[in-house]
Amino acid sequence: MEAKRDVNKKKITGIVVKDRMDKTIVVEVEKVFQHPKYHKYLKRKKRYKVHDEKNVCKLGDMVSIIEARPISKDKRWLLKEILKKEEPFLVQKEVVGDDTGEI
């Protein structure tokens, strides 16, 4: 019964650009289309507020979202799954002076 309910709902893939709100993330979706007259390919970006019940998404994650009933004034999307987690990078301390060990 669960699969039948999701058949007619829109599904979109995007990247998390904000995650500071409680149980809400902002997902940016980029679409590429061809201009009807000039035949040039254009990129358009749109941001969606998505309900993240468990606050599992972090900045930079690639996620799949699904259309839902209105949850708040701006939220009409639910987090379906995290497709790719963003790996945090380590920041190394800057070395002051030369590497010989002499001061």
PAFI-251760 format. One record per atom (N, C-alpha, C): atom name; x, y, z; residue in one letter. Coordinates in nm, 2 decimals, padded with zeros to 4 digits. Example, Ala and Ser with C-alpha at 12.3 -4.5 7.8 and 13.67 -1.06 7.14 Angstrom:
REM PAFI-251760
@atome:N c1:01.32 c2:-00.57 c3:00.78 residu:a
@atome:CA c1:01.23 c2:-00.45 c3:00.78 residu:a
@atome:C c1:01.32 c2:-00.33 c3:00.78 residu:a
@atome:N c1:01.28 c2:-00.22 c3:00.71 residu:s
@atome:CA c1:01.37 c2:-00.11 c3:00.71 residu:s
@atome:C c1:01.29 c2:00.00 c3:00.79 residu:s
REM end
This chain:
REM PAFI-251760
@atome:N c1:00.08 c2:-00.12 c3:00.00 residu:m
@atome:CA c1:00.00 c2:00.00 c3:00.00 residu:m
@atome:C c1:00.09 c2:00.13 c3:00.00 residu:m
@atome:N c1:00.20 c2:00.12 c3:00.06 residu:e
@atome:CA c1:00.29 c2:00.23 c3:00.07 residu:e
@atome:C c1:00.34 c2:00.28 c3:-00.07 residu:e
@atome:N c1:00.38 c2:00.18 c3:-00.15 residu:a
@atome:CA c1:00.43 c2:00.21 c3:-00.28 residu:a
@atome:C c1:00.33 c2:00.28 c3:-00.37 residu:a
@atome:N c1:00.20 c2:00.24 c3:-00.35 residu:k
@atome:CA c1:00.09 c2:00.29 c3:-00.44 residu:k
@atome:C c1:00.07 c2:00.44 c3:-00.40 residu:k
@atome:N c1:00.09 c2:00.48 c3:-00.28 residu:r
@atome:CA c1:00.07 c2:00.61 c3:-00.23 residu:r
@atome:C c1:00.17 c2:00.71 c3:-00.29 residu:r
@atome:N c1:00.29 c2:00.67 c3:-00.32 residu:d
@atome:CA c1:00.40 c2:00.75 c3:-00.37 residu:d
@atome:C c1:00.40 c2:00.76 c3:-00.52 residu:d
@atome:N c1:00.32 c2:00.69 c3:-00.59 residu:v
@atome:CA c1:00.32 c2:00.69 c3:-00.74 residu:v
@atome:C c1:00.30 c2:00.82 c3:-00.80 residu:v
@atome:N c1:00.21 c2:00.90 c3:-00.76 residu:n
@atome:CA c1:00.17 c2:01.02 c3:-00.83 residu:n
@atome:C c1:00.24 c2:01.15 c3:-00.77 residu:n
@atome:N c1:00.33 c2:01.13 c3:-00.68 residu:k
@atome:CA c1:00.40 c2:01.24 c3:-00.62 residu:k
@atome:C c1:00.53 c2:01.28 c3:-00.69 residu:k
@atome:N c1:00.56 c2:01.41 c3:-00.69 residu:k
@atome:CA c1:00.68 c2:01.45 c3:-00.76 residu:k
@atome:C c1:00.80 c2:01.41 c3:-00.67 residu:k
@atome:N c1:00.91 c2:01.38 c3:-00.74 residu:k
@atome:CA c1:01.04 c2:01.34 c3:-00.67 residu:k
@atome:C c1:01.15 c2:01.43 c3:-00.73 residu:k
@atome:N c1:01.23 c2:01.49 c3:-00.65 residu:i
@atome:CA c1:01.34 c2:01.58 c3:-00.70 residu:i
@atome:C c1:01.47 c2:01.54 c3:-00.62 residu:i
@atome:N c1:01.58 c2:01.56 c3:-00.69 residu:t
@atome:CA c1:01.71 c2:01.55 c3:-00.63 residu:t
@atome:C c1:01.78 c2:01.68 c3:-00.62 residu:t
@atome:N c1:01.84 c2:01.71 c3:-00.51 residu:g
@atome:CA c1:01.91 c2:01.83 c3:-00.49 residu:g
@atome:C c1:02.02 c2:01.83 c3:-00.38 residu:g
@atome:N c1:02.08 c2:01.94 c3:-00.35 residu:i
@atome:CA c1:02.19 c2:01.95 c3:-00.26 residu:i
@atome:C c1:02.14 c2:02.04 c3:-00.14 residu:i
@atome:N c1:02.18 c2:02.00 c3:-00.02 residu:v
@atome:CA c1:02.14 c2:02.08 c3:00.10 residu:v
@atome:C c1:02.23 c2:02.20 c3:00.11 residu:v
@atome:N c1:02.17 c2:02.32 c3:00.12 residu:v
@atome:CA c1:02.25 c2:02.44 c3:00.13 residu:v
@atome:C c1:02.23 c2:02.51 c3:00.26 residu:v
@atome:N c1:02.13 c2:02.47 c3:00.34 residu:k
@atome:CA c1:02.11 c2:02.53 c3:00.47 residu:k
@atome:C c1:02.05 c2:02.42 c3:00.56 residu:k
@atome:N c1:02.10 c2:02.41 c3:00.69 residu:d
@atome:CA c1:02.05 c2:02.31 c3:00.78 residu:d
@atome:C c1:02.04 c2:02.36 c3:00.92 residu:d
@atome:N c1:02.03 c2:02.49 c3:00.94 residu:r
@atome:CA c1:02.03 c2:02.55 c3:01.07 residu:r
@atome:C c1:01.90 c2:02.55 c3:01.14 residu:r
@atome:N c1:01.79 c2:02.54 c3:01.07 residu:m
@atome:CA c1:01.66 c2:02.53 c3:01.13 residu:m
@atome:C c1:01.63 c2:02.40 c3:01.19 residu:m
@atome:N c1:01.54 c2:02.39 c3:01.29 residu:d
@atome:CA c1:01.51 c2:02.27 c3:01.36 residu:d
@atome:C c1:01.41 c2:02.19 c3:01.27 residu:d
@atome:N c1:01.44 c2:02.07 c3:01.23 residu:k
@atome:CA c1:01.36 c2:01.98 c3:01.15 residu:k
@atome:C c1:01.33 c2:02.03 c3:01.01 residu:k
@atome:N c1:01.41 c2:02.13 c3:00.96 residu:t
@atome:CA c1:01.39 c2:02.18 c3:00.83 residu:t
@atome:C c1:01.53 c2:02.20 c3:00.76 residu:t
@atome:N c1:01.54 c2:02.17 c3:00.63 residu:i
@atome:CA c1:01.66 c2:02.19 c3:00.55 residu:i
@atome:C c1:01.61 c2:02.26 c3:00.43 residu:i
@atome:N c1:01.71 c2:02.33 c3:00.37 residu:v
@atome:CA c1:01.68 c2:02.40 c3:00.24 residu:v
@atome:C c1:01.76 c2:02.33 c3:00.13 residu:v
@atome:N c1:01.69 c2:02.28 c3:00.03 residu:v
@atome:CA c1:01.75 c2:02.20 c3:-00.08 residu:v
@atome:C c1:01.75 c2:02.28 c3:-00.20 residu:v
@atome:N c1:01.86 c2:02.30 c3:-00.27 residu:e
@atome:CA c1:01.87 c2:02.37 c3:-00.40 residu:e
@atome:C c1:01.87 c2:02.27 c3:-00.51 residu:e
@atome:N c1:01.78 c2:02.29 c3:-00.61 residu:v
@atome:CA c1:01.77 c2:02.20 c3:-00.72 residu:v
@atome:C c1:01.81 c2:02.28 c3:-00.85 residu:v
@atome:N c1:01.89 c2:02.22 c3:-00.93 residu:e
@atome:CA c1:01.94 c2:02.29 c3:-01.05 residu:e
@atome:C c1:01.88 c2:02.22 c3:-01.17 residu:e
@atome:N c1:01.81 c2:02.29 c3:-01.26 residu:k
@atome:CA c1:01.75 c2:02.23 c3:-01.38 residu:k
@atome:C c1:01.82 c2:02.29 c3:-01.50 residu:k
@atome:N c1:01.84 c2:02.21 c3:-01.60 residu:v
@atome:CA c1:01.90 c2:02.26 c3:-01.73 residu:v
@atome:C c1:01.79 c2:02.24 c3:-01.84 residu:v
@atome:N c1:01.77 c2:02.35 c3:-01.91 residu:f
@atome:CA c1:01.67 c2:02.34 c3:-02.02 residu:f
@atome:C c1:01.72 c2:02.42 c3:-02.14 residu:f
@atome:N c1:01.67 c2:02.39 c3:-02.25 residu:q
@atome:CA c1:01.71 c2:02.46 c3:-02.38 residu:q
@atome:C c1:01.60 c2:02.57 c3:-02.41 residu:q
@atome:N c1:01.66 c2:02.69 c3:-02.44 residu:h
@atome:CA c1:01.57 c2:02.80 c3:-02.47 residu:h
@atome:C c1:01.50 c2:02.77 c3:-02.60 residu:h
@atome:N c1:01.36 c2:02.79 c3:-02.61 residu:p
@atome:CA c1:01.29 c2:02.75 c3:-02.73 residu:p
@atome:C c1:01.33 c2:02.83 c3:-02.86 residu:p
@atome:N c1:01.37 c2:02.95 c3:-02.84 residu:k
@atome:CA c1:01.40 c2:03.03 c3:-02.96 residu:k
@atome:C c1:01.55 c2:03.03 c3:-03.00 residu:k
@atome:N c1:01.63 c2:03.05 c3:-02.90 residu:y
@atome:CA c1:01.78 c2:03.06 c3:-02.92 residu:y
@atome:C c1:01.85 c2:02.93 c3:-02.91 residu:y
@atome:N c1:01.79 c2:02.83 c3:-02.86 residu:h
@atome:CA c1:01.85 c2:02.69 c3:-02.85 residu:h
@atome:C c1:01.98 c2:02.69 c3:-02.76 residu:h
@atome:N c1:01.99 c2:02.78 c3:-02.67 residu:k
@atome:CA c1:02.10 c2:02.78 c3:-02.58 residu:k
@atome:C c1:02.05 c2:02.71 c3:-02.45 residu:k
@atome:N c1:02.15 c2:02.63 c3:-02.39 residu:y
@atome:CA c1:02.11 c2:02.56 c3:-02.27 residu:y
@atome:C c1:02.13 c2:02.66 c3:-02.15 residu:y
@atome:N c1:02.03 c2:02.67 c3:-02.07 residu:l
@atome:CA c1:02.03 c2:02.75 c3:-01.95 residu:l
@atome:C c1:02.01 c2:02.67 c3:-01.82 residu:l
@atome:N c1:02.07 c2:02.73 c3:-01.71 residu:k
@atome:CA c1:02.06 c2:02.66 c3:-01.58 residu:k
@atome:C c1:01.97 c2:02.75 c3:-01.50 residu:k
@atome:N c1:01.88 c2:02.69 c3:-01.43 residu:r
@atome:CA c1:01.79 c2:02.76 c3:-01.33 residu:r
@atome:C c1:01.80 c2:02.68 c3:-01.20 residu:r
@atome:N c1:01.81 c2:02.76 c3:-01.09 residu:k
@atome:CA c1:01.82 c2:02.70 c3:-00.96 residu:k
@atome:C c1:01.69 c2:02.75 c3:-00.88 residu:k
@atome:N c1:01.64 c2:02.65 c3:-00.80 residu:k
@atome:CA c1:01.53 c2:02.68 c3:-00.71 residu:k
@atome:C c1:01.55 c2:02.62 c3:-00.58 residu:k
@atome:N c1:01.51 c2:02.68 c3:-00.47 residu:r
@atome:CA c1:01.53 c2:02.63 c3:-00.34 residu:r
@atome:C c1:01.40 c2:02.59 c3:-00.28 residu:r
@atome:N c1:01.40 c2:02.47 c3:-00.21 residu:y
@atome:CA c1:01.28 c2:02.42 c3:-00.15 residu:y
@atome:C c1:01.31 c2:02.40 c3:00.00 residu:y
@atome:N c1:01.21 c2:02.43 c3:00.09 residu:k
@atome:CA c1:01.22 c2:02.40 c3:00.23 residu:k
@atome:C c1:01.16 c2:02.26 c3:00.25 residu:k
@atome:N c1:01.24 c2:02.17 c3:00.31 residu:v
@atome:CA c1:01.21 c2:02.03 c3:00.32 residu:v
@atome:C c1:01.20 c2:01.99 c3:00.47 residu:v
@atome:N c1:01.11 c2:01.91 c3:00.50 residu:h
@atome:CA c1:01.09 c2:01.86 c3:00.64 residu:h
@atome:C c1:01.19 c2:01.74 c3:00.66 residu:h
@atome:N c1:01.28 c2:01.76 c3:00.76 residu:d
@atome:CA c1:01.37 c2:01.66 c3:00.80 residu:d
@atome:C c1:01.35 c2:01.62 c3:00.95 residu:d
@atome:N c1:01.27 c2:01.52 c3:00.97 residu:e
@atome:CA c1:01.22 c2:01.49 c3:01.10 residu:e
@atome:C c1:01.33 c2:01.46 c3:01.21 residu:e
@atome:N c1:01.43 c2:01.39 c3:01.17 residu:k
@atome:CA c1:01.54 c2:01.35 c3:01.26 residu:k
@atome:C c1:01.66 c2:01.43 c3:01.26 residu:k
@atome:N c1:01.66 c2:01.54 c3:01.18 residu:n
@atome:CA c1:01.78 c2:01.63 c3:01.17 residu:n
@atome:C c1:01.90 c2:01.55 c3:01.13 residu:n
@atome:N c1:01.90 c2:01.47 c3:01.03 residu:v
@atome:CA c1:02.01 c2:01.38 c3:00.99 residu:v
@atome:C c1:02.09 c2:01.45 c3:00.87 residu:v
@atome:N c1:02.03 c2:01.54 c3:00.80 residu:c
@atome:CA c1:02.10 c2:01.60 c3:00.69 residu:c
@atome:C c1:02.20 c2:01.71 c3:00.73 residu:c
@atome:N c1:02.31 c2:01.71 c3:00.66 residu:k
@atome:CA c1:02.41 c2:01.82 c3:00.69 residu:k
@atome:C c1:02.44 c2:01.89 c3:00.56 residu:k
@atome:N c1:02.51 c2:02.00 c3:00.57 residu:l
@atome:CA c1:02.54 c2:02.09 c3:00.46 residu:l
@atome:C c1:02.62 c2:02.01 c3:00.35 residu:l
@atome:N c1:02.57 c2:02.02 c3:00.23 residu:g
@atome:CA c1:02.64 c2:01.96 c3:00.12 residu:g
@atome:C c1:02.59 c2:01.82 c3:00.08 residu:g
@atome:N c1:02.50 c2:01.76 c3:00.16 residu:d
@atome:CA c1:02.45 c2:01.63 c3:00.13 residu:d
@atome:C c1:02.36 c2:01.63 c3:00.00 residu:d
@atome:N c1:02.37 c2:01.53 c3:-00.08 residu:m
@atome:CA c1:02.28 c2:01.51 c3:-00.19 residu:m
@atome:C c1:02.16 c2:01.43 c3:-00.15 residu:m
@atome:N c1:02.04 c2:01.48 c3:-00.16 residu:v
@atome:CA c1:01.92 c2:01.42 c3:-00.11 residu:v
@atome:C c1:01.81 c2:01.41 c3:-00.21 residu:v
@atome:N c1:01.72 c2:01.31 c3:-00.19 residu:s
@atome:CA c1:01.60 c2:01.30 c3:-00.27 residu:s
@atome:C c1:01.49 c2:01.34 c3:-00.19 residu:s
@atome:N c1:01.40 c2:01.42 c3:-00.24 residu:i
@atome:CA c1:01.28 c2:01.47 c3:-00.17 residu:i
@atome:C c1:01.16 c2:01.44 c3:-00.25 residu:i
@atome:N c1:01.04 c2:01.44 c3:-00.17 residu:i
@atome:CA c1:00.92 c2:01.40 c3:-00.23 residu:i
@atome:C c1:00.81 c2:01.50 c3:-00.19 residu:i
@atome:N c1:00.72 c2:01.52 c3:-00.28 residu:e
@atome:CA c1:00.61 c2:01.61 c3:-00.26 residu:e
@atome:C c1:00.52 c2:01.56 c3:-00.14 residu:e
@atome:N c1:00.47 c2:01.65 c3:-00.06 residu:a
@atome:CA c1:00.38 c2:01.61 c3:00.05 residu:a
@atome:C c1:00.27 c2:01.72 c3:00.08 residu:a
@atome:N c1:00.19 c2:01.69 c3:00.17 residu:r
@atome:CA c1:00.09 c2:01.79 c3:00.21 residu:r
@atome:C c1:00.16 c2:01.91 c3:00.28 residu:r
@atome:N c1:00.09 c2:02.02 c3:00.28 residu:p
@atome:CA c1:00.15 c2:02.14 c3:00.35 residu:p
@atome:C c1:00.18 c2:02.11 c3:00.50 residu:p
@atome:N c1:00.31 c2:02.13 c3:00.54 residu:i
@atome:CA c1:00.35 c2:02.11 c3:00.67 residu:i
@atome:C c1:00.35 c2:02.24 c3:00.75 residu:i
@atome:N c1:00.39 c2:02.34 c3:00.68 residu:s
@atome:CA c1:00.39 c2:02.48 c3:00.74 residu:s
@atome:C c1:00.37 c2:02.58 c3:00.63 residu:s
@atome:N c1:00.39 c2:02.70 c3:00.65 residu:k
@atome:CA c1:00.37 c2:02.81 c3:00.55 residu:k
@atome:C c1:00.45 c2:02.78 c3:00.42 residu:k
@atome:N c1:00.58 c2:02.74 c3:00.44 residu:d
@atome:CA c1:00.66 c2:02.72 c3:00.32 residu:d
@atome:C c1:00.70 c2:02.58 c3:00.29 residu:d
@atome:N c1:00.68 c2:02.49 c3:00.39 residu:k
@atome:CA c1:00.73 c2:02.35 c3:00.37 residu:k
@atome:C c1:00.62 c2:02.26 c3:00.30 residu:k
@atome:N c1:00.65 c2:02.21 c3:00.18 residu:r
@atome:CA c1:00.56 c2:02.12 c3:00.11 residu:r
@atome:C c1:00.63 c2:01.99 c3:00.06 residu:r
@atome:N c1:00.75 c2:01.97 c3:00.12 residu:w
@atome:CA c1:00.83 c2:01.86 c3:00.07 residu:w
@atome:C c1:00.89 c2:01.78 c3:00.19 residu:w
@atome:N c1:00.91 c2:01.65 c3:00.17 residu:l
@atome:CA c1:00.96 c2:01.56 c3:00.28 residu:l
@atome:C c1:01.09 c2:01.50 c3:00.23 residu:l
@atome:N c1:01.18 c2:01.47 c3:00.32 residu:l
@atome:CA c1:01.30 c2:01.41 c3:00.29 residu:l
@atome:C c1:01.28 c2:01.26 c3:00.27 residu:l
@atome:N c1:01.31 c2:01.21 c3:00.15 residu:k
@atome:CA c1:01.29 c2:01.07 c3:00.12 residu:k
@atome:C c1:01.42 c2:00.99 c3:00.16 residu:k
@atome:N c1:01.53 c2:01.03 c3:00.11 residu:e
@atome:CA c1:01.66 c2:00.96 c3:00.14 residu:e
@atome:C c1:01.78 c2:01.04 c3:00.12 residu:e
@atome:N c1:01.89 c2:01.01 c3:00.18 residu:i
@atome:CA c1:02.02 c2:01.08 c3:00.16 residu:i
@atome:C c1:02.09 c2:00.99 c3:00.05 residu:i
@atome:N c1:02.12 c2:01.05 c3:-00.06 residu:l
@atome:CA c1:02.19 c2:00.98 c3:-00.17 residu:l
@atome:C c1:02.34 c2:00.97 c3:-00.15 residu:l
@atome:N c1:02.40 c2:01.09 c3:-00.10 residu:k
@atome:CA c1:02.54 c2:01.09 c3:-00.09 residu:k
@atome:C c1:02.57 c2:01.19 c3:00.03 residu:k
@atome:N c1:02.65 c2:01.14 c3:00.13 residu:k
@atome:CA c1:02.69 c2:01.23 c3:00.24 residu:k
@atome:C c1:02.81 c2:01.31 c3:00.20 residu:k
@atome:N c1:02.81 c2:01.43 c3:00.24 residu:e
@atome:CA c1:02.93 c2:01.52 c3:00.22 residu:e
@atome:C c1:03.03 c2:01.48 c3:00.32 residu:e
@atome:N c1:03.16 c2:01.45 c3:00.28 residu:e
@atome:CA c1:03.26 c2:01.42 c3:00.37 residu:e
@atome:C c1:03.33 c2:01.54 c3:00.42 residu:e
@atome:N c1:03.34 c2:01.55 c3:00.56 residu:p
@atome:CA c1:03.41 c2:01.67 c3:00.61 residu:p
@atome:C c1:03.56 c2:01.67 c3:00.58 residu:p
@atome:N c1:03.61 c2:01.78 c3:00.56 residu:f
@atome:CA c1:03.76 c2:01.79 c3:00.53 residu:f
@atome:C c1:03.83 c2:01.84 c3:00.65 residu:f
@atome:N c1:03.95 c2:01.79 c3:00.67 residu:l
@atome:CA c1:04.03 c2:01.83 c3:00.79 residu:l
@atome:C c1:04.11 c2:01.96 c3:00.76 residu:l
@atome:N c1:04.11 c2:02.05 c3:00.85 residu:v
@atome:CA c1:04.18 c2:02.17 c3:00.83 residu:v
@atome:C c1:04.31 c2:02.16 c3:00.91 residu:v
@atome:N c1:04.43 c2:02.17 c3:00.84 residu:q
@atome:CA c1:04.56 c2:02.16 c3:00.90 residu:q
@atome:C c1:04.60 c2:02.29 c3:00.95 residu:q
@atome:N c1:04.68 c2:02.29 c3:01.06 residu:k
@atome:CA c1:04.73 c2:02.41 c3:01.12 residu:k
@atome:C c1:04.84 c2:02.46 c3:01.03 residu:k
@atome:N c1:04.85 c2:02.60 c3:01.02 residu:e
@atome:CA c1:04.95 c2:02.66 c3:00.94 residu:e
@atome:C c1:05.09 c2:02.66 c3:01.01 residu:e
@atome:N c1:05.19 c2:02.62 c3:00.95 residu:v
@atome:CA c1:05.32 c2:02.62 c3:01.01 residu:v
@atome:C c1:05.39 c2:02.75 c3:01.00 residu:v
@atome:N c1:05.43 c2:02.81 c3:01.11 residu:v
@atome:CA c1:05.49 c2:02.94 c3:01.11 residu:v
@atome:C c1:05.64 c2:02.92 c3:01.12 residu:v
@atome:N c1:05.71 c2:02.99 c3:01.03 residu:g
@atome:CA c1:05.86 c2:02.98 c3:01.02 residu:g
@atome:C c1:05.90 c2:02.87 c3:00.92 residu:g
@atome:N c1:06.02 c2:02.82 c3:00.94 residu:d
@atome:CA c1:06.07 c2:02.71 c3:00.85 residu:d
@atome:C c1:06.05 c2:02.57 c3:00.91 residu:d
@atome:N c1:06.06 c2:02.47 c3:00.84 residu:d
@atome:CA c1:06.04 c2:02.34 c3:00.88 residu:d
@atome:C c1:06.16 c2:02.27 c3:00.94 residu:d
@atome:N c1:06.27 c2:02.34 c3:00.97 residu:t
@atome:CA c1:06.39 c2:02.28 c3:01.02 residu:t
@atome:C c1:06.38 c2:02.25 c3:01.17 residu:t
@atome:N c1:06.29 c2:02.32 c3:01.24 residu:g
@atome:CA c1:06.28 c2:02.29 c3:01.38 residu:g
@atome:C c1:06.35 c2:02.40 c3:01.46 residu:g
@atome:N c1:06.43 c2:02.48 c3:01.40 residu:e
@atome:CA c1:06.50 c2:02.59 c3:01.47 residu:e
@atome:C c1:06.42 c2:02.71 c3:01.49 residu:e
@atome:N c1:06.43 c2:02.77 c3:01.60 residu:i
@atome:CA c1:06.35 c2:02.89 c3:01.62 residu:i
@atome:C c1:06.43 c2:03.02 c3:01.61 residu:i
REM end
